[in-house]
Amino acid sequence: MRHTTLCAFLLFSILTSSVLPVNGSISSGLANKSTEAAQTWVDSVMNSLTLREKIAQLFMVAAYSNKDQNHINEISELVKDEKIGGLCFFQGGPVRQANLTNLYQSLANVPLIISMDAEWGLGMRLDSTLSYPRQMALGAMDDSRLIYHMGADIANQLKRLGVHINFAPVVDVNNNPANPVINTRSFGENKESVSQKGLAYMLGLQDNGVLACAKHFPGHGDTDTDSHYDLPLLNHTSTRIDSLELYPFRWLIQNGVASVMVGHMEIPALEPKVKLPSSLSESIVNSMLTNDLGFNGLIITDALNMKGVSNFYKPVELNYLALKAGNDIILFPSEVKKSISKIEDEVNKGRFPIEEIERRCRKVIEAKYSVGLNNYQPISLKNLVEDINQPSSRFLIRQIAEQAITVLNNSEDIIPIKNLDTLSIAYIEIGDGQGTAFREQMEMYAPISTFSIYPNANVDELNDLLSSLSYYNLIIVGYHTINSNPKRDFGVTPEMATFLYQLSSSKNTILNIFGTPYALNKLFNHSYFRGLVVSFDNSTISQNFTAQLLFGGMVSTGRLPVSVNGLYPIDNGIDAGSRIRLRYSVPDELRISSKILAKVDSIALDAIEREAAPGMQI
């Protein structure tokens, strides 16, 4: 019965979604060519552009709001003089980015299409903004409605910041635990689940006016190399790729995804030329994506500054080859002015079809119309930070984090912890100071002795700690320093793995993994842990909920979205815990407005400051 909610949601979404046309043909979510207003505006823009300007519309340059004036001047020149088509914002802050967006848009003859790589929200790139749980945590949930609402929430924040494309969702099927770059960014290793949850995220974005982007075509999940640093190899047959890697892309394309990002991989079964990245392969981009899959939306390269492509070609040649392969938008290019000149020269010499420039430029302009750039308005700075940090968004993050927590072991129903008056509880914090929220939440239920240790502690330090625990009859371990890098053993040292084995074999132990479940591959004898919990990240919210789960404030329903160590197959998990003690939450859970309570607090604090209410406390 676990998938009933998911299937019902998807059926409703597919039948009612605005991205699907009534005639059943595939829609890309771009401007409807049959709409007279769209046709008129797109035609007027196209007729106003020179060949060089049409080429420039295909360039999307990286922009930052945390760099100096030289960077601002460089981007301004590309917008004003070269008339590039778009920008992709990376690190910075929301107000600074809004100011720069307004500046750059004021310099553009044709409004810029603005993008961000905000897979888990604005917090992936900007300070003072929200981060949602990563996609692997979403993969552990049963309720895809929350994923849809997350997509809608992120879309509204992006729109408020003047952003039109989100480079999400990741629909790579992560069936390789050694994948250093996708990993927790994937919904998991089941192609149907990845497809369904990717669709929910996509619909949330596009139903709310932001173009989604399925990535990294044709599938980056079964690689063991990070394309930011080198060219990964996907060495499978075309039959296997068609049945597995392509499955989620095909699903989203059939349901109207607006854009697809092509990854940088060497795929011998699809491209015979050695070391030719998929993003530069006509066989993969043009023949497979455009012709075989019938995709008519925007085709965007992954960033061309990544070593997976930039190690093999000089910038001007690289940009030209990306366009020649069939991409519509060249992302993160270098030497833009020279590249535009090179492409213009190739067209004028008859070596690149002018019709292709026209067709691709028209797609970009149609996309601009579809996001409202025919009626561009500058971003208002009033209440900007407040608008993108709503209490309702924080509550949604809490809902997702709670549903994702997964219990793998619960021997003799140790969770929730009972008979507190008989227990002497020790909490081992792996990562000094990184489990504060976990400790504080547990202390609301019971007295706890805390022992903090660094993740790279040596054998002597770990032996000393083991000796110090002789008095205690229940040990709770919080592993707060898990990372997603398999080449660094996910942050688990052999010494720590041995210590946890010795501890769990001699004491009643509950281990809490605050990070990727793949870290369990580095531990020994999991069955010795009477309680084993995966919380997917080390956020304050995940720490709070995990503590409440242990002490009976909530229950767990999460399931593993990936298989671990041969012991825990995909979808493994236990409905664990019971509500035997108080639950700690936020006003929004009881449908009480946090904003109204904050106003009440401000009135009370003012009264206290004026000494008008003796004895009043907040």
C-alpha positions as CSV (number, residue, x, y, z in Angstrom):
1,M,0.0,0.0,0.0
2,R,3.1,2.3,0.3
3,H,2.8,3.5,-3.3
4,T,-0.9,4.3,-3.3
5,T,-0.4,8.0,-2.5
6,L,2.4,8.3,-5.1
7,C,0.4,6.7,-7.9
8,A,-2.8,8.7,-7.1
9,F,-0.9,12.0,-7.1
10,L,0.8,11.2,-10.4
11,L,-2.4,10.2,-12.1
12,F,-4.1,13.4,-11.0
13,S,-1.1,15.5,-12.0
14,I,-0.8,14.0,-15.4
15,L,-4.5,14.4,-16.2
16,T,-4.7,18.0,-15.0
17,S,-1.2,19.5,-15.6
18,S,-1.1,22.6,-17.6
19,V,2.0,21.4,-19.4
20,L,0.1,18.7,-21.3
21,P,-1.8,19.8,-24.4
22,V,-5.3,18.4,-24.9
23,N,-4.4,16.8,-28.2
24,G,-1.9,14.5,-26.4
25,S,1.2,15.5,-28.3
26,I,4.4,16.2,-26.5
27,S,4.7,19.8,-25.3
28,S,8.0,21.3,-24.2
29,G,6.5,23.9,-21.9
30,L,7.7,26.7,-24.2
31,A,5.6,29.4,-25.9
32,N,2.6,28.0,-27.8
33,K,3.4,28.8,-31.4
34,S,-0.3,28.9,-32.3
35,T,-1.0,31.8,-29.9
36,E,-1.2,34.9,-31.9
37,A,0.3,37.1,-29.2
38,A,3.3,34.7,-28.8
39,Q,3.8,34.5,-32.5
40,T,3.7,38.3,-33.0
41,W,6.2,39.0,-30.2
42,V,8.6,36.2,-31.1
43,D,8.5,37.2,-34.8
44,S,9.2,40.9,-33.9
45,V,12.2,39.9,-31.8
46,M,13.6,37.6,-34.4
47,N,13.2,40.2,-37.1
48,S,15.1,42.8,-35.0
49,L,18.2,40.6,-34.6
50,T,21.2,40.4,-36.9
51,L,22.8,37.0,-37.5
52,R,25.5,37.8,-34.9
53,E,22.9,38.7,-32.3
54,K,20.9,35.5,-33.0
55,I,24.1,33.5,-32.3
56,A,24.7,35.5,-29.1
57,Q,21.2,34.6,-27.9
58,L,22.5,31.0,-27.6
59,F,25.1,31.9,-25.0
60,M,24.3,31.7,-21.2
61,V,27.2,33.1,-19.2
62,A,28.0,32.5,-15.5
63,A,27.3,35.4,-13.2
64,Y,28.1,35.9,-9.5
65,S,26.8,38.4,-7.0
66,N,29.8,37.9,-4.6
67,K,32.5,39.1,-7.1
68,D,34.1,42.4,-7.6
69,Q,33.4,45.3,-10.0
70,N,35.7,43.8,-12.7
71,H,33.3,40.8,-12.9
72,I,30.3,43.1,-13.1
73,N,31.9,45.2,-15.8
74,E,32.7,42.0,-17.8
75,I,29.1,40.7,-17.6
76,S,27.7,44.1,-18.4
77,E,29.9,44.3,-21.5
78,L,28.8,40.9,-22.7
79,V,25.1,41.9,-22.2
80,K,25.3,45.4,-23.7
81,D,27.9,44.9,-26.5
82,E,27.7,41.2,-27.4
83,K,23.9,40.9,-26.7
84,I,24.1,37.5,-25.1
85,G,20.8,35.7,-24.4
86,G,21.1,34.7,-20.8
87,L,22.9,34.4,-17.5
88,C,23.3,31.6,-14.9
89,F,23.7,32.9,-11.4
90,F,26.0,31.1,-9.0
91,Q,27.2,32.1,-5.5
92,G,26.2,35.3,-3.8
93,G,23.3,36.8,-1.9
94,P,19.6,37.5,-2.8
95,V,19.6,41.3,-2.6
96,R,22.9,41.6,-4.5
97,Q,21.7,39.2,-7.1
98,A,18.4,41.1,-7.6
99,N,20.3,44.4,-7.9
100,L,22.6,42.9,-10.5
101,T,19.8,41.2,-12.4
102,N,18.1,44.6,-12.6
103,L,21.3,46.2,-13.9
104,Y,22.0,43.5,-16.5
105,Q,18.4,43.5,-17.7
106,S,18.5,47.3,-18.1
107,L,21.4,46.9,-20.5
108,A,19.8,44.2,-22.6
109,N,18.0,44.9,-25.9
110,V,16.2,41.6,-25.6
111,P,15.4,40.6,-22.0
112,L,17.8,38.0,-20.6
113,I,16.6,34.6,-19.6
114,I,18.0,34.0,-16.1
115,S,18.8,30.5,-14.7
116,M,20.1,29.0,-11.5
117,D,21.3,25.6,-10.5
118,A,19.0,25.4,-7.4
119,E,18.4,21.6,-7.1
120,W,17.6,21.9,-3.3
121,G,16.5,25.5,-3.4
122,L,18.2,29.0,-3.4
123,G,20.3,27.9,-0.5
124,M,22.4,25.8,-2.9
125,R,23.8,29.0,-4.2
126,L,22.8,32.0,-2.0
127,D,23.2,33.1,1.6
128,S,20.2,34.2,3.6
129,T,17.9,31.7,1.8
130,L,16.4,28.3,2.3
131,S,17.8,24.8,1.6
132,Y,15.4,21.9,1.1
133,P,16.5,18.2,1.7
134,R,18.4,16.7,-1.2
135,Q,16.8,14.4,-3.7
136,M,17.9,11.2,-2.1
137,A,16.0,12.2,1.1
138,L,13.0,12.8,-1.2
139,G,13.5,9.4,-2.6
140,A,12.9,7.9,0.9
141,M,9.4,9.5,1.2
142,D,6.2,7.9,0.0
143,D,4.3,11.2,-0.5
144,S,5.2,12.8,-3.8
145,R,2.8,15.6,-3.1
146,L,5.4,17.1,-0.9
147,I,7.9,17.0,-3.8
148,Y,5.4,18.8,-6.0
149,H,4.9,21.4,-3.3
150,M,8.6,21.8,-2.9
151,G,8.9,22.4,-6.6
152,A,6.2,25.0,-6.4
153,D,7.8,26.6,-3.4
154,I,11.2,26.8,-5.1
155,A,9.5,28.2,-8.3
156,N,7.9,31.0,-6.4
157,Q,11.2,31.9,-4.7
158,L,13.0,31.8,-8.0
159,K,10.4,34.0,-9.7
160,R,10.6,36.5,-6.9
161,L,14.3,36.7,-7.6
162,G,13.8,37.2,-11.4
163,V,14.9,33.6,-12.3
164,H,13.2,31.7,-15.1
165,I,15.0,28.3,-15.4
166,N,15.9,26.0,-12.6
167,F,18.4,23.3,-13.6
168,A,16.4,20.6,-11.8
169,P,15.4,17.9,-11.3
170,V,18.3,15.5,-11.4
171,V,16.8,12.3,-13.0
172,D,20.0,10.3,-13.1
173,V,19.4,6.8,-11.7
174,N,22.1,6.5,-9.0
175,N,22.8,2.7,-9.0
176,N,26.6,3.1,-8.4
177,P,27.5,3.8,-4.7
178,A,30.9,5.0,-5.9
179,N,29.4,7.9,-7.9
180,P,31.2,11.0,-6.5
181,V,29.1,13.7,-8.2
182,I,25.4,12.5,-8.4
183,N,24.9,10.4,-5.2
184,T,22.6,12.2,-2.8
185,R,21.4,14.5,-5.7
186,S,19.5,11.5,-7.2
187,F,16.1,10.3,-6.1
188,G,17.7,6.8,-5.9
189,E,18.4,3.6,-7.9
190,N,14.8,2.6,-9.0
191,K,14.1,4.0,-12.5
192,E,10.3,4.2,-11.9
193,S,10.7,6.0,-8.6
194,V,13.2,8.4,-10.1
195,S,10.8,9.1,-13.0
196,Q,7.8,9.6,-10.9
197,K,9.5,11.8,-8.3
198,G,11.3,13.8,-11.0
199,L,7.9,14.4,-12.7
200,A,6.4,15.7,-9.4
201,Y,9.3,18.1,-9.0
202,M,9.1,19.2,-12.7
203,L,5.3,19.8,-12.4
204,G,5.8,21.8,-9.3
205,L,8.2,24.1,-11.1
206,Q,6.4,24.4,-14.4
207,D,2.9,24.7,-13.0
208,N,4.2,27.8,-11.2
209,G,6.0,29.5,-14.1
210,V,9.6,28.3,-13.9
211,L,11.1,26.1,-16.6
212,A,12.4,22.8,-15.3
213,C,15.5,21.0,-16.7
214,A,15.9,17.2,-16.7
215,K,19.6,16.3,-16.2
216,H,22.2,14.9,-16.9
217,F,21.3,13.3,-20.3
218,P,21.6,10.5,-21.2
219,G,22.2,9.4,-17.5
220,H,25.1,10.1,-15.1
221,G,24.1,7.8,-12.3
222,D,26.3,4.8,-13.0
223,T,29.7,6.6,-13.2
224,D,32.6,6.7,-10.8
225,T,34.2,9.9,-12.0
226,D,33.2,13.5,-11.3
227,S,32.8,15.3,-14.7
228,H,33.8,18.6,-13.0
229,Y,37.3,17.1,-12.9
230,D,37.6,14.5,-15.6
231,L,35.6,12.7,-18.3
232,P,33.5,9.9,-16.8
233,L,33.0,6.6,-18.7
234,L,29.5,5.1,-19.0
235,N,30.4,1.7,-20.4
236,H,27.1,-0.1,-21.0
237,T,25.3,-1.4,-24.1
238,S,22.8,0.7,-25.9
239,T,20.1,-1.7,-24.9
240,R,21.0,-1.3,-21.2
241,I,21.2,2.5,-21.5
242,D,17.8,2.6,-23.3
243,S,16.1,0.5,-20.7
244,L,17.6,2.2,-17.6
245,E,19.4,5.5,-18.0
246,L,17.1,6.9,-20.6
247,Y,13.9,5.8,-18.8
248,P,13.4,8.9,-16.6
249,F,14.3,11.3,-19.4
250,R,11.8,9.6,-21.7
251,W,9.1,9.9,-19.0
252,L,9.7,13.6,-18.4
253,I,9.9,14.4,-22.1
254,Q,6.6,12.7,-22.7
255,N,5.1,14.8,-20.0
256,G,6.4,18.2,-21.2
257,V,9.7,19.1,-19.5
258,A,10.8,22.4,-20.9
259,S,14.5,21.7,-21.1
260,V,17.1,18.9,-20.9
261,M,20.7,19.3,-19.8
262,V,23.3,17.1,-21.6
263,G,26.0,15.8,-19.4
264,H,29.7,15.3,-20.1
265,M,30.4,11.5,-20.4
266,E,32.3,9.1,-22.7
267,I,29.7,6.6,-23.9
268,P,31.2,4.1,-26.4
269,A,27.9,2.4,-27.2
270,L,26.4,5.7,-28.3
271,E,29.4,7.6,-29.6
272,P,32.2,5.6,-31.2
273,K,34.7,8.5,-31.2
274,V,37.1,8.0,-28.3
275,K,37.0,10.7,-25.6
276,L,34.2,12.7,-27.3
277,P,32.0,13.9,-24.5
278,S,28.2,13.2,-24.9
279,S,27.6,17.0,-24.8
280,L,29.6,17.3,-28.0
281,S,28.2,14.2,-29.7
282,E,25.8,14.7,-32.6
283,S,24.8,11.1,-32.3
284,I,23.7,11.7,-28.7
285,V,22.3,15.2,-28.8
286,N,20.8,15.5,-32.3
287,S,20.1,11.9,-33.3
288,M,19.0,10.5,-30.0
289,L,17.6,13.4,-28.0
290,T,16.0,15.4,-30.8
291,N,15.2,12.8,-33.4
292,D,14.7,9.5,-31.5
293,L,13.1,10.9,-28.4
294,G,11.3,13.7,-30.2
295,F,12.3,16.4,-27.7
296,N,11.5,19.9,-29.0
297,G,12.3,21.9,-25.9
298,L,15.6,23.6,-25.0
299,I,18.7,21.5,-25.1
300,I,21.4,22.9,-22.7
301,T,24.9,21.8,-22.3
302,D,26.2,21.1,-18.8
303,A,28.7,23.8,-17.8
304,L,31.5,24.0,-20.4
305,N,34.1,25.1,-17.8
306,M,34.0,21.5,-16.4
307,K,37.2,19.5,-16.9
308,G,35.2,16.7,-18.5
309,V,35.1,18.8,-21.6
310,S,37.5,21.7,-21.1
311,N,40.5,19.4,-20.7
312,F,40.2,18.3,-24.3
313,Y,39.3,21.5,-26.3
314,K,40.2,25.2,-26.3
315,P,37.2,27.4,-25.5
316,V,36.3,28.7,-29.0
317,E,36.4,25.2,-30.5
318,L,34.5,23.8,-27.6
319,N,31.7,26.3,-27.9
320,Y,31.4,25.7,-31.6
321,L,31.4,21.9,-31.2
322,A,28.6,22.1,-28.6
323,L,26.5,24.1,-31.0
324,K,27.3,21.8,-33.9
325,A,26.2,18.7,-31.8
326,G,22.7,20.1,-31.6
327,N,22.6,22.1,-28.3
328,D,20.5,25.2,-28.1
329,I,22.1,26.9,-25.2
330,I,25.9,27.0,-24.4
331,L,26.2,27.2,-20.7
332,F,29.2,28.7,-18.8
333,P,31.2,29.4,-22.0
334,S,34.6,31.2,-22.1
335,E,35.9,33.6,-24.8
336,V,32.4,34.5,-25.7
337,K,33.1,37.3,-28.2
338,K,35.6,35.1,-30.2
339,S,33.2,32.2,-30.1
340,I,30.4,34.2,-31.6
341,S,32.7,35.5,-34.3
342,K,33.9,31.9,-35.0
343,I,30.3,30.6,-35.4
344,E,29.3,33.7,-37.5
345,D,32.2,33.0,-39.8
346,E,31.3,29.3,-40.1
347,V,27.7,30.3,-41.1
348,N,28.9,32.9,-43.6
349,K,31.2,30.3,-45.2
350,G,28.3,27.8,-45.5
351,R,29.8,25.3,-43.0
352,F,27.1,25.7,-40.5
353,P,23.4,26.0,-41.6
354,I,21.9,29.5,-41.0
355,E,18.6,27.7,-40.7
356,E,19.8,26.0,-37.5
357,I,20.8,29.4,-36.0
358,E,17.3,30.7,-36.8
359,R,15.6,27.6,-35.4
360,R,17.5,27.5,-32.1
361,C,17.4,31.2,-31.6
362,R,13.6,31.1,-32.1
363,K,13.4,28.4,-29.4
364,V,15.2,30.6,-27.0
365,I,13.0,33.6,-27.8
366,E,9.9,31.4,-27.4
367,A,11.2,30.3,-24.0
368,K,11.6,34.0,-23.0
369,Y,8.0,34.6,-24.0
370,S,6.8,31.6,-22.0
371,V,8.3,33.0,-18.8
372,G,6.8,36.5,-19.3
373,L,9.8,38.4,-20.7
374,N,7.6,40.0,-23.3
375,N,6.4,42.0,-20.4
376,Y,9.6,42.3,-18.3
377,Q,9.4,44.1,-15.0
378,P,12.4,44.9,-12.7
379,I,12.7,43.0,-9.4
380,S,11.2,44.8,-6.5
381,L,13.7,44.9,-3.5
382,K,10.9,45.6,-1.0
383,N,10.6,42.7,1.5
384,L,12.7,40.5,-0.8
385,V,14.5,38.5,1.8
386,E,11.2,38.0,3.8
387,D,9.3,36.9,0.7
388,I,11.8,34.1,-0.1
389,N,12.0,32.9,3.5
390,Q,8.4,32.3,4.4
391,P,7.3,30.3,7.5
392,S,5.2,28.0,5.2
393,S,8.4,27.1,3.4
394,R,10.2,26.2,6.6
395,F,7.2,24.0,7.6
396,L,7.4,22.2,4.2
397,I,11.1,21.5,4.8
398,R,10.1,20.0,8.2
399,Q,7.5,17.8,6.7
400,I,9.9,16.4,4.1
401,A,12.7,15.9,6.6
402,E,10.3,14.0,9.0
403,Q,9.0,11.7,6.3
404,A,12.5,10.9,5.0
405,I,14.0,9.5,8.2
406,T,14.4,5.7,7.8
407,V,14.9,3.1,10.5
408,L,16.8,0.0,9.4
409,N,17.3,-1.8,12.7
410,N,14.9,-1.8,15.7
411,S,15.8,-4.8,17.7
412,E,13.2,-5.6,20.5
413,D,11.5,-2.2,19.7
414,I,14.3,-0.2,21.3
415,I,12.8,2.8,19.4
416,P,11.1,4.6,21.1
417,I,13.3,4.4,24.2
418,K,11.2,3.3,27.2
419,N,11.7,3.1,30.9
420,L,13.9,6.2,31.1
421,D,14.2,5.8,34.9
422,T,16.2,2.6,34.4
423,L,18.6,4.0,31.9
424,S,22.0,5.8,32.0
425,I,22.3,7.3,28.6
426,A,25.5,8.5,26.9
427,Y,25.5,10.4,23.6
428,I,28.6,10.1,21.5
429,E,28.8,13.1,19.1
430,I,31.0,12.3,16.2
431,G,32.0,15.7,15.0
432,D,32.7,18.1,17.9
433,G,29.9,20.7,18.1
434,Q,28.0,19.4,15.0
435,G,25.3,17.6,16.9
436,T,24.1,20.4,19.2
437,A,20.5,20.4,18.0
438,F,20.3,16.6,18.4
439,R,21.7,16.8,21.9
440,E,19.5,19.7,23.0
441,Q,16.3,17.9,21.7
442,M,17.2,14.7,23.4
443,E,17.8,16.6,26.7
444,M,14.2,17.7,26.6
445,Y,13.2,14.1,27.2
446,A,15.9,12.7,29.5
447,P,19.2,13.5,31.2
448,I,22.1,12.6,28.9
449,S,25.9,12.6,29.2
450,T,27.6,13.9,26.1
451,F,31.0,12.7,24.8
452,S,32.3,14.6,21.7
453,I,35.0,13.2,19.5
454,Y,36.5,14.2,16.2
455,P,35.8,12.0,13.2
456,N,39.5,11.3,12.6
457,A,40.2,10.3,16.2
458,N,43.1,7.8,16.6
459,V,42.9,4.4,18.2
460,D,44.1,5.6,21.6
461,E,41.5,8.3,21.8
462,L,38.8,5.9,20.8
463,N,39.9,3.3,23.3
464,D,39.8,5.9,26.0
465,L,36.3,6.8,25.0
466,L,35.2,3.2,25.1
467,S,36.6,2.9,28.6
468,S,34.7,6.0,29.7
469,L,31.4,4.4,28.7
470,S,31.4,1.5,31.2
471,Y,28.9,3.1,33.5
472,Y,26.2,3.6,30.8
473,N,23.6,1.0,29.7
474,L,22.4,2.8,26.5
475,I,24.6,4.5,24.0
476,I,23.3,6.9,21.3
477,V,25.7,7.7,18.5
478,G,25.2,10.6,16.2
479,Y,27.5,10.4,13.2
480,H,27.4,14.1,12.1
481,T,30.3,14.3,9.7
482,I,29.2,12.0,6.9
483,N,30.0,13.3,3.4
484,S,29.0,12.2,-0.1
485,N,32.5,11.4,-1.4
486,P,33.1,7.7,-1.9
487,K,36.8,8.3,-2.5
488,R,37.0,9.6,1.1
489,D,35.0,6.7,2.4
490,F,32.0,9.0,3.0
491,G,33.9,10.4,6.0
492,V,34.1,7.1,7.9
493,T,37.6,6.1,9.0
494,P,38.6,2.4,9.6
495,E,39.4,3.4,13.2
496,M,35.9,4.8,13.7
497,A,34.3,1.8,12.0
498,T,36.2,-0.6,14.4
499,F,35.3,1.5,17.4
500,L,31.6,1.4,16.5
501,Y,31.8,-2.4,16.0
502,Q,33.4,-2.8,19.4
503,L,30.9,-0.5,21.0
504,S,27.8,-2.1,19.5
505,S,29.0,-5.6,20.4
506,S,29.4,-4.7,24.1
507,K,26.7,-2.1,24.7
508,N,23.1,-1.4,23.7
509,T,23.7,1.0,20.9
510,I,21.6,3.2,18.6
511,L,23.5,4.6,15.6
512,N,22.2,7.6,13.8
513,I,23.7,8.3,10.3
514,F,23.2,12.0,9.5
515,G,24.1,11.7,5.8
516,T,24.1,9.4,2.8
517,P,23.1,5.8,3.6
518,Y,26.1,4.7,1.4
519,A,28.3,5.4,4.5
520,L,26.9,2.2,6.0
521,N,29.1,0.3,3.4
522,K,32.1,1.3,5.5
523,L,30.8,-0.1,8.8
524,F,30.9,-3.6,10.2
525,N,28.3,-6.0,11.5
526,H,25.3,-3.7,11.2
527,S,23.1,-6.2,13.1
528,Y,24.9,-5.4,16.3
529,F,23.3,-2.0,16.4
530,R,20.0,-2.4,18.2
531,G,18.8,0.7,16.5
532,L,20.0,2.0,13.2
533,V,18.6,5.2,11.7
534,V,19.4,7.1,8.5
535,S,18.4,10.8,8.5
536,F,20.1,11.8,5.2
537,D,21.6,15.1,6.3
538,N,22.9,16.9,9.4
539,S,20.5,19.8,9.3
540,T,19.1,21.2,12.6
541,I,15.6,19.9,11.5
542,S,16.8,16.4,10.8
543,Q,18.6,16.3,14.2
544,N,15.5,17.5,16.0
545,F,13.2,14.9,14.4
546,T,15.6,12.1,14.9
547,A,15.8,12.8,18.6
548,Q,12.0,12.9,18.7
549,L,11.8,9.6,16.9
550,L,14.1,8.0,19.5
551,F,12.2,9.3,22.5
552,G,8.6,8.7,21.2
553,G,7.6,12.1,19.9
554,M,7.1,10.8,16.3
555,V,7.1,7.7,14.1
556,S,9.3,6.8,11.1
557,T,8.0,5.6,7.7
558,G,11.0,6.2,5.4
559,R,12.4,3.6,3.0
560,L,15.8,3.3,1.5
561,P,15.9,4.7,-2.0
562,V,19.1,2.8,-2.7
563,S,20.6,-0.6,-1.7
564,V,23.3,-0.7,0.9
565,N,26.1,-3.3,1.4
566,G,23.9,-6.2,0.3
567,L,22.3,-6.2,3.7
568,Y,19.7,-3.5,3.1
569,P,18.0,-3.7,-0.3
570,I,16.2,-0.8,-1.9
571,D,12.9,0.0,-0.2
572,N,14.2,-1.5,3.1
573,G,12.9,0.2,6.2
574,I,10.8,-0.3,9.3
575,D,7.7,1.6,10.4
576,A,9.2,2.4,13.8
577,G,8.5,4.4,16.9
578,S,5.3,5.4,18.5
579,R,4.0,8.6,20.0
580,I,4.4,8.0,23.7
581,R,5.7,11.4,24.7
582,L,5.3,15.1,23.7
583,R,6.1,16.2,20.2
584,Y,7.9,19.4,19.5
585,S,6.9,21.3,16.5
586,V,6.1,24.8,15.0
587,P,2.9,26.8,15.1
588,D,2.2,26.1,11.4
589,E,1.7,22.4,12.0
590,L,-1.4,23.4,14.1
591,R,-2.4,25.9,11.4
592,I,-1.4,28.8,13.6
593,S,0.3,31.6,11.7
594,S,3.9,32.1,12.7
595,K,3.7,35.7,11.5
596,I,0.8,36.4,13.8
597,L,2.6,34.9,16.8
598,A,5.7,36.9,15.9
599,K,3.5,40.0,16.0
600,V,2.2,39.1,19.4
601,D,5.7,38.5,20.6
602,S,6.8,41.9,19.3
603,I,4.0,43.6,21.2
604,A,4.8,41.7,24.4
605,L,8.6,42.4,24.1
606,D,7.8,46.1,23.6
607,A,5.7,46.0,26.8
608,I,8.5,44.3,28.7
609,E,11.0,46.9,27.5
610,R,8.7,49.7,28.6
611,E,8.2,48.0,32.0
612,A,4.5,48.2,31.3
613,A,3.8,44.5,32.1
614,P,5.5,43.4,35.4
615,G,6.1,39.6,35.4
616,M,5.5,39.1,31.7
617,Q,7.8,36.6,30.1
618,I,8.3,35.3,26.5
